[in-house]
Amino acid sequence: MSNIDELVSEIAEGIEQYLKKRPEAADTAEGISTWWLPSPLGADALLAVLTALKQLEARGIVVRAELEGGATVYSSPSRGRGSVH
């Protein structure tokens, strides 16, 4: 496993754990990288966060919602069934 694969795996695990503790949480990839994960990853890790989110979405762990204005928000599928505020 490469370093980037390990990073993506760690990020995916961190996001999954965050949502288990806070099932009502929702945020952008930037917010997730800043607030949800144990240590700040910095802007350079945003691609790894997005990759982890795609993997989690494919597994049904997160859902993606497109908001007016173009923002993309990720949350648990159990969070209000699409009602992002």
Secondary structure, DSSP 8 states (H G I E B T S, - for coil): --HHHHHHHHHHHHHHHHHHH-TT-EE-HHHIIIIISSS---GGGHHHHHHHHHHHHHTTS-EEEE-TTS-EEEE-TTSGGG---
